[in-house]
Amino acid sequence: MKIFTKEWVKDIEFHDLILMLEKNTGIRIPFIFINGGTECVAKEDLYTVKTNLNVTDKENEIKFVMLPNTIDLELNFLDINNKINEETCKNDFLLQYLNRLRSISYLPENILKHIKDKRLLALGYADTQTKKEILDYIKIKYNKAIDLYDKCCEDSVKAEKGLTIRKQLEQHLYSSVPLMFDDVEITKAEYINNELFLTLDDYETVVLSGTEIIEEETDIKNSIVKHIELYNQETCYELHLLVIKRDENFIESYYYATYRFKDLKFMD
């Protein structure tokens, strides 16, 4: 039985929107409107500056809104020439912005219709009423999702009993199988003679013996494990993985991988 489904992920990912909308570093950055589009900003939040300087009429006026600083960029990351690595900054921005935009799309239609511009929301701006409406909804969804997460993790730890790896973990940094798989990259995956060999972060290799592949929506090599479920079925075990892969535009997609097996251990 899957608990950590793709639908569940949508609710758990609302956490990023909660942090974004509640973040208050005290730092504000201007977002400037050049060619209209100001109807997406509440009148009380929109600033207009007009001058009589020696520039064109168009250049004599500017409209802007002050956005909260919610994007974390590696602005101090310098390359070998002691210059800011613009590629890193761009990728940091794209990863955060696009994943926020995706989470916003999960909101129900009755809330989406009140959002005048999803791009500005992904940058941290919403009028007071819309922000409250969004937060009220996503906090309920997230809290229910995190309760399921806590319960499932507890059950997965209990299910470790009887596995060879349970004893081996006492000699490793990990205290449980869920923590061992937490947010790791599977850099190598080989299925040989009913045994599945998984190399985690190029560091540890674990072996699932007597393995039957129940489901693999993608080649799990070079995927990142986001969540696992472990079940003891008396005569065997089941491992459910929810993994992500990113495309060239940094958009994350989730995939299922489920295995039935007899034992789990670190490779000798």
VOPAGU-2260 file (C-alpha; in pm, 1 decimal, decimal comma):
REM VOPAGU-2260
SITE   aa  ch    i         X         Y         Z
SITE  MET   A    0       0,0       0,0       0,0
SITE  LYS   A    1     148,3     330,5    -105,9
SITE  ILE   A    2     131,0     616,5     141,9
SITE  PHE   A    3     388,6     839,8     -24,0
SITE  THR   A    4     205,5     889,6    -351,0
SITE  LYS   A    5     249,8    1160,3    -611,5
SITE  GLU   A    6     -68,6    1320,5    -479,2
SITE  TRP   A    7      71,2    1317,0    -125,2
SITE  VAL   A    8     389,1    1485,2    -253,7
SITE  LYS   A    9     185,9    1779,3    -379,2
SITE  ASP   A   10      65,7    1844,4     -25,4
SITE  ILE   A   11     408,2    1799,1     135,2
SITE  GLU   A   12     564,1    2037,7    -117,9
SITE  PHE   A   13     331,1    2313,0      -1,5
SITE  HIS   A   14     589,3    2355,7     274,5
SITE  ASP   A   15     806,3    2557,5      35,2
SITE  LEU   A   16     516,7    2793,0     -38,0
SITE  ILE   A   17     450,5    2832,6     334,3
SITE  LEU   A   18     813,1    2930,2     394,5
SITE  MET   A   19     806,4    3166,4      98,0
SITE  LEU   A   20     488,6    3347,3     199,9
SITE  GLU   A   21     587,9    3370,8     566,4
SITE  LYS   A   22     954,1    3455,2     511,2
SITE  ASN   A   23    1039,5    3792,7     658,7
SITE  THR   A   24    1409,9    3873,5     643,5
SITE  GLY   A   25    1335,4    4245,1     636,7
SITE  ILE   A   26    1501,5    4264,2     296,1
SITE  ARG   A   27    1294,8    4389,8       2,7
SITE  ILE   A   28    1383,4    4405,1    -364,8
SITE  PRO   A   29    1210,1    4613,2    -637,4
SITE  PHE   A   30    1023,8    4443,2    -919,6
SITE  ILE   A   31     991,8    4693,6   -1203,3
SITE  PHE   A   32     713,0    4707,8   -1461,9
SITE  ILE   A   33     830,6    4834,9   -1800,2
SITE  ASN   A   34     537,5    4763,5   -2030,6
SITE  GLY   A   35     223,6    4755,0   -1818,1
SITE  GLY   A   36     102,9    4449,5   -1631,3
SITE  THR   A   37      52,2    4642,1   -1309,1
SITE  GLU   A   38    -310,4    4524,9   -1275,4
SITE  CYS   A   39    -177,4    4215,4   -1097,0
SITE  VAL   A   40     -61,0    4426,3    -801,3
SITE  ALA   A   41    -285,0    4572,5    -530,9
SITE  LYS   A   42    -300,9    4953,5    -556,3
SITE  GLU   A   43    -160,3    5000,2    -206,7
SITE  ASP   A   44     147,2    4793,4    -302,2
SITE  LEU   A   45     223,1    4967,2    -632,6
SITE  TYR   A   46     463,1    5261,1    -645,0
SITE  THR   A   47     481,8    5513,7    -929,4
SITE  VAL   A   48     771,1    5752,3    -982,0
SITE  LYS   A   49     746,5    6043,5   -1225,3
SITE  THR   A   50    1029,5    6283,3   -1307,5
SITE  ASN   A   51    1099,6    6586,7   -1525,0
SITE  LEU   A   52    1446,5    6480,2   -1620,0
SITE  ASN   A   53    1596,1    6507,5   -1967,6
SITE  VAL   A   54    1469,4    6167,4   -2086,2
SITE  THR   A   55    1170,2    6057,9   -2291,6
SITE  ASP   A   56     817,1    6064,7   -2152,7
SITE  LYS   A   57     826,1    5687,4   -2131,1
SITE  GLU   A   58    1152,3    5693,9   -1937,8
SITE  ASN   A   59    1022,7    5963,6   -1702,9
SITE  GLU   A   60     783,2    5719,3   -1535,7
SITE  ILE   A   61     843,0    5391,3   -1359,9
SITE  LYS   A   62     613,0    5161,7   -1164,7
SITE  PHE   A   63     737,1    4900,5    -920,1
SITE  VAL   A   64     640,4    4678,7    -629,9
SITE  MET   A   65     869,9    4585,9    -342,1
SITE  LEU   A   66     897,6    4208,0    -317,5
SITE  PRO   A   67    1017,9    4013,5     -15,8
SITE  ASN   A   68    1359,5    3859,5     -74,5
SITE  THR   A   69    1265,2    3489,6     -85,3
SITE  ILE   A   70    1506,9    3352,6    -345,6
SITE  ASP   A   71    1833,3    3210,4    -211,5
SITE  LEU   A   72    2114,9    3264,3    -460,6
SITE  GLU   A   73    2482,8    3173,7    -437,5
SITE  LEU   A   74    2576,6    3534,8    -506,0
SITE  ASN   A   75    2911,1    3496,9    -330,6
SITE  PHE   A   76    3015,8    3193,5    -531,5
SITE  LEU   A   77    3319,4    3301,4    -733,8
SITE  ASP   A   78    3477,5    3121,1   -1025,6
SITE  ILE   A   79    3850,2    3079,0   -1087,5
SITE  ASN   A   80    3869,2    3432,8   -1227,0
SITE  ASN   A   81    3722,9    3576,3    -906,4
SITE  LYS   A   82    3398,6    3660,2   -1083,8
SITE  ILE   A   83    3046,4    3566,7    -980,5
SITE  ASN   A   84    2949,1    3237,0   -1137,0
SITE  GLU   A   85    2643,7    3358,3   -1327,3
SITE  GLU   A   86    2549,9    3005,7   -1436,8
SITE  THR   A   87    2521,2    2896,4   -1074,2
SITE  CYS   A   88    2309,8    3201,4    -986,8
SITE  LYS   A   89    2082,9    3142,3   -1285,6
SITE  ASN   A   90    2036,5    2774,6   -1202,4
SITE  ASP   A   91    1964,6    2852,1    -837,1
SITE  PHE   A   92    1694,1    3095,0    -941,9
SITE  LEU   A   93    1538,8    2866,1   -1203,3
SITE  LEU   A   94    1526,4    2567,5    -971,1
SITE  GLN   A   95    1344,4    2759,8    -697,7
SITE  TYR   A   96    1117,2    2960,8    -927,1
SITE  LEU   A   97    1002,1    2671,8   -1146,4
SITE  ASN   A   98     935,9    2437,4    -856,8
SITE  ARG   A   99     735,4    2708,7    -679,4
SITE  LEU   A  100     534,8    2765,3    -995,5
SITE  ARG   A  101     462,8    2393,1   -1009,3
SITE  SER   A  102     342,9    2388,4    -646,6
SITE  ILE   A  103     118,1    2687,8    -714,8
SITE  SER   A  104     -50,3    2488,8    -992,1
SITE  TYR   A  105    -161,4    2235,1    -726,7
SITE  LEU   A  106    -388,1    2492,7    -561,1
SITE  PRO   A  107    -762,4    2442,2    -612,2
SITE  GLU   A  108    -945,2    2644,5    -874,0
SITE  ASN   A  109   -1135,2    2855,0    -618,7
SITE  ILE   A  110    -800,1    2991,1    -496,7
SITE  LEU   A  111    -624,7    3004,0    -833,9
SITE  LYS   A  112    -892,8    3235,1    -972,9
SITE  HIS   A  113    -793,7    3498,2    -713,8
SITE  ILE   A  114    -425,3    3491,1    -813,5
SITE  LYS   A  115    -377,9    3763,0   -1071,6
SITE  ASP   A  116     -29,1    3655,9   -1177,8
SITE  LYS   A  117     126,0    3323,0   -1075,2
SITE  ARG   A  118     470,8    3446,4   -1177,7
SITE  LEU   A  119     466,5    3720,3    -915,3
SITE  LEU   A  120     336,1    3476,3    -656,4
SITE  ALA   A  121     630,5    3245,0    -733,2
SITE  LEU   A  122     855,0    3541,8    -655,5
SITE  GLY   A  123     687,5    3591,9    -318,3
SITE  TYR   A  124     416,5    3852,1    -386,9
SITE  ALA   A  125      46,4    3821,2    -314,3
SITE  ASP   A  126    -201,4    4076,6    -185,4
SITE  THR   A  127    -291,4    4039,0     181,6
SITE  GLN   A  128    -625,7    3861,3     135,2
SITE  THR   A  129    -499,3    3619,0    -129,7
SITE  LYS   A  130    -193,6    3536,0      79,7
SITE  LYS   A  131    -413,7    3454,8     380,1
SITE  GLU   A  132    -642,4    3238,1     167,8
SITE  ILE   A  133    -348,1    3044,0      27,0
SITE  LEU   A  134    -181,7    2994,0     365,6
SITE  ASP   A  135    -502,5    2878,9     533,6
SITE  TYR   A  136    -546,7    2610,9     267,8
SITE  ILE   A  137    -190,3    2483,6     226,7
SITE  LYS   A  138    -117,5    2466,9     600,1
SITE  ILE   A  139    -407,4    2225,3     652,1
SITE  LYS   A  140    -294,2    2010,3     359,0
SITE  TYR   A  141      70,5    2015,2     467,4
SITE  ASN   A  142      -1,7    1931,5     832,0
SITE  LYS   A  143    -207,5    1627,5     731,8
SITE  ALA   A  144      69,2    1516,6     494,6
SITE  ILE   A  145     340,0    1551,6     760,4
SITE  ASP   A  146     132,4    1346,8    1006,0
SITE  LEU   A  147     118,5    1067,2     747,1
SITE  TYR   A  148     492,7    1102,6     694,2
SITE  ASP   A  149     573,2    1063,8    1064,4
SITE  LYS   A  150     348,9     758,1    1100,8
SITE  CYS   A  151     487,0     591,0     787,2
SITE  CYS   A  152     848,4     648,7     893,0
SITE  GLU   A  153     776,9     491,8    1233,3
SITE  ASP   A  154     619,4     188,7    1065,4
SITE  SER   A  155     914,1     156,0     824,9
SITE  VAL   A  156    1163,3     152,3    1112,8
SITE  LYS   A  157     960,7    -119,2    1287,1
SITE  ALA   A  158     958,2    -322,7     964,6
SITE  GLU   A  159    1340,1    -340,9     965,0
SITE  LYS   A  160    1332,5    -613,9    1228,8
SITE  GLY   A  161    1476,5    -935,2    1087,7
SITE  LEU   A  162    1677,5    -769,8     809,5
SITE  THR   A  163    2054,9    -824,3     807,2
SITE  ILE   A  164    2108,0    -451,5     761,5
SITE  ARG   A  165    1942,6    -381,0    1095,7
SITE  LYS   A  166    2247,6    -519,6    1276,6
SITE  GLN   A  167    2491,4    -370,1    1026,8
SITE  LEU   A  168    2350,6     -20,4    1081,9
SITE  GLU   A  169    2498,5     -22,1    1432,3
SITE  GLN   A  170    2840,7      12,3    1268,7
SITE  HIS   A  171    2733,8     291,1    1031,6
SITE  LEU   A  172    2631,5     654,9    1054,9
SITE  TYR   A  173    2267,4     576,4     980,2
SITE  SER   A  174    2025,7     481,9    1255,2
SITE  SER   A  175    1759,0     335,6    1027,8
SITE  VAL   A  176    1684,8     231,4     670,4
SITE  PRO   A  177    1466,3     541,1     605,1
SITE  LEU   A  178    1752,5     768,6     712,5
SITE  MET   A  179    1997,9     571,3     498,9
SITE  PHE   A  180    1786,6     637,3     188,5
SITE  ASP   A  181    1694,6     994,0     282,8
SITE  ASP   A  182    1756,4    1226,9     -13,1
SITE  VAL   A  183    2039,5    1013,8    -154,4
SITE  GLU   A  184    2124,8     973,2    -520,5
SITE  ILE   A  185    2125,1     622,5    -662,4
SITE  THR   A  186    2438,0     643,0    -875,1
SITE  LYS   A  187    2432,4     278,7    -983,3
SITE  ALA   A  188    2159,9      13,1   -1003,3
SITE  GLU   A  189    2222,4    -343,3   -1119,5
SITE  TYR   A  190    1987,0    -641,6   -1114,9
SITE  ILE   A  191    2191,4    -964,4   -1117,4
SITE  ASN   A  192    2058,9   -1315,2   -1044,9
SITE  ASN   A  193    1760,1   -1198,2    -841,9
SITE  GLU   A  194    1974,6    -953,8    -646,3
SITE  LEU   A  195    1942,1    -577,1    -677,3
SITE  PHE   A  196    2259,2    -377,3    -611,4
SITE  LEU   A  197    2205,1      -7,9    -532,8
SITE  THR   A  198    2498,5     229,0    -491,4
SITE  LEU   A  199    2405,1     533,9    -286,2
SITE  ASP   A  200    2588,4     862,5    -345,5
SITE  ASP   A  201    2890,4     668,2    -480,1
SITE  TYR   A  202    2955,2     561,9    -122,5
SITE  GLU   A  203    2761,5     261,2       7,5
SITE  THR   A  204    2618,3     -27,0    -191,8
SITE  VAL   A  205    2320,8    -215,7     -54,3
SITE  VAL   A  206    2192,2    -548,3    -180,1
SITE  LEU   A  207    1831,6    -663,0    -196,0
SITE  SER   A  208    1841,8   -1042,9    -220,1
SITE  GLY   A  209    1567,6   -1258,9    -364,3
SITE  THR   A  210    1431,0    -952,8    -538,6
SITE  GLU   A  211    1122,1    -927,6    -754,7
SITE  ILE   A  212    1061,2    -601,6    -938,8
SITE  ILE   A  213     698,8    -503,7    -880,8
SITE  GLU   A  214     711,8    -161,9   -1044,3
SITE  GLU   A  215     971,4      65,7   -1203,8
SITE  GLU   A  216     835,4     375,3   -1375,3
SITE  THR   A  217    1188,0     483,9   -1465,8
SITE  ASP   A  218    1545,2     362,2   -1459,1
SITE  ILE   A  219    1629,2     450,1   -1099,0
SITE  LYS   A  220    1995,7     504,2   -1180,1
SITE  ASN   A  221    2082,8     874,3   -1133,0
SITE  SER   A  222    1757,1     938,9    -951,9
SITE  ILE   A  223    1723,3    1090,6    -605,1
SITE  VAL   A  224    1526,8     905,6    -338,5
SITE  LYS   A  225    1279,4    1141,5    -176,9
SITE  HIS   A  226    1073,8     898,5      31,4
SITE  ILE   A  227    1064,0     529,6     112,5
SITE  GLU   A  228     819,2     286,4     265,1
SITE  LEU   A  229     930,4     -47,8     408,2
SITE  TYR   A  230     684,3    -326,3     485,0
SITE  ASN   A  231     733,5    -663,8     652,6
SITE  GLN   A  232     499,9    -909,2     478,1
SITE  GLU   A  233     596,9   -1206,1     704,4
SITE  THR   A  234     742,1   -1420,4     422,9
SITE  CYS   A  235     906,3   -1126,3     245,5
SITE  TYR   A  236     956,4    -750,1     254,6
SITE  GLU   A  237     848,2    -469,8      24,7
SITE  LEU   A  238    1040,8    -151,1     -43,4
SITE  HIS   A  239     853,2     137,7    -204,3
SITE  LEU   A  240    1070,8     418,4    -341,3
SITE  LEU   A  241     948,9     757,0    -455,6
SITE  VAL   A  242    1230,1     905,5    -661,8
SITE  ILE   A  243    1280,0    1223,7    -859,9
SITE  LYS   A  244    1462,4    1313,0   -1177,2
SITE  ARG   A  245    1516,8    1664,7   -1313,7
SITE  ASP   A  246    1490,0    1759,7   -1678,4
SITE  GLU   A  247    1702,4    2015,2   -1863,9
SITE  ASN   A  248    1476,4    2292,8   -1731,3
SITE  PHE   A  249    1524,1    2177,9   -1369,0
SITE  ILE   A  250    1164,0    2061,1   -1344,2
SITE  GLU   A  251    1134,1    1767,9   -1105,3
SITE  SER   A  252     925,6    1462,0   -1193,3
SITE  TYR   A  253     836,5    1184,5    -949,3
SITE  TYR   A  254     845,0     811,8   -1023,3
SITE  TYR   A  255     753,3     494,0    -837,0
SITE  ALA   A  256     983,2     195,1    -786,7
SITE  THR   A  257     863,5    -101,6    -580,3
SITE  TYR   A  258    1052,3    -420,1    -494,3
SITE  ARG   A  259     962,7    -740,7    -310,6
SITE  PHE   A  260    1266,0    -906,4    -152,1
SITE  LYS   A  261    1392,0   -1150,4     111,4
SITE  ASP   A  262    1674,9    -957,0     277,0
SITE  LEU   A  263    1857,8    -624,4     270,6
SITE  LYS   A  264    2223,5    -574,9     361,2
SITE  PHE   A  265    2534,4    -373,4     290,1
SITE  MET   A  266    2753,9    -531,8      25,9
SITE  ASP   A  267    3062,9    -696,3     174,6
